[in-house]
Amino acid sequence: MSGSATCKYCDRPIVWATTTRGSNMCVDPNPSTRGDFVLAATGTVDGKVQFAVRRALDTDAPGRRYTSHFDTCPQWRHTAARRESS
């Protein structure tokens, strides 16, 4: 899974990307000064841009870093806490 979408918890835009280990990860679509990740377009499938994501390095440009959406989603923590207490 990769490309643009909407978070099912808060309805904000997200980008799905594939990690170096092959897992799916959602990130906020705009660069952030707090970002810990770097996105790279890897091609297109059915007209949708595919992305890879990796942990940012000190040598990466600070303006092109992205934040995990799990860190910024206002509803994710509430929903995750409810799941854990069940």
Secondary structure, 3 states (H helix, E strand, C coil): CCEEEECCCCCCEEEEEEECCCCEEEECCCCCCCCCEEEEEEEEECCEEEEEEEECCCCCCHHHCECEHHHHCCCHHHHHHHHHHC
